[in-house]
């Protein structure tokens, strides 16, 4: 056999192996490909596939994103919500914040976390992100003074329709009140380290929590359109529920990151851009829970749910 024929056979064999490998890779990762988002360019699509492939083998830096909900005074918690996992006593919350402060933890804003995620910033291992879902008015009256005390940064994910419909009235913990546009403006002037971002306009629907699963892209886009007046760059999906269409609309509307819930694990740079996990801090979580999380020893089963 001539030398040229041997080269042709070798090259052909190499090409066959490569093509077979590509086909097998595409088949193996077909679900991953479906999860990546319409509108990505080729490099973004490959990055999505690689990150999804690596998501089960996270290595290197990780940052806990803590998620709180309603913070309330101790007596209201004890008398009215003793077994409500979504309500936390303010004294417990302050003890947790004091622990972070006394032990030298740095709190990150959304843009700082995004900078880290994009590998443009490096922070000390003692870094944490504080988030609050639903936009309860307690964020201003009970949480803000504690954030000021420790000079901490935090993000409140608000529900647009609740904020638009909220009344400017006296703070009353005996009823559910949401933060108003007026209070948001006031708090930003007083303490810009507390920022506000999207929890959707009207997908946080207590009567139909699964509504997102029956929504079209057009339905979802309509909700995003109503949120545009706030000029938000980040979104936390209501109840942690999301679909491929929601992810694609999030991308289309140029949100920098989308945050999930219920996965309860650390955020790493391997996380998909619109599926960044957070860790729930509920009404049963004490200071020892926070300690375990920030020290990197948290597992999902540590969250107490009654």
Buried (B, 14 or more C-beta within 10 A) or exposed (E): EEEEEEEEEEEEEEEEEEEEEEEEBEEEBEEBBEBBBEEBEEEBBEBBBEBBBBBEEBEEBBBBBBBBBBBBBEEBBEEEBEEBBBBBBBEBBBEBBBBBBEEEBBBBBBBBBBBBBEEEEEBEEEBBBBBBBBBBBBBBBBBBEBBEEBEBBBBBBBBBBBBBEBEEEEEEBEEEBBBBBEBBEEBEEEBEBBBBBBBBBBBBBEEEEEBBEEBEBEBBBBBBEBBEEBEBBBBBBBBBBBBEBBBBBBBBBEBBBBBBBEBBBBBBBBBBBBBBBBBBBBBBBEBEBBBBBBEEEBEEEBBEEE
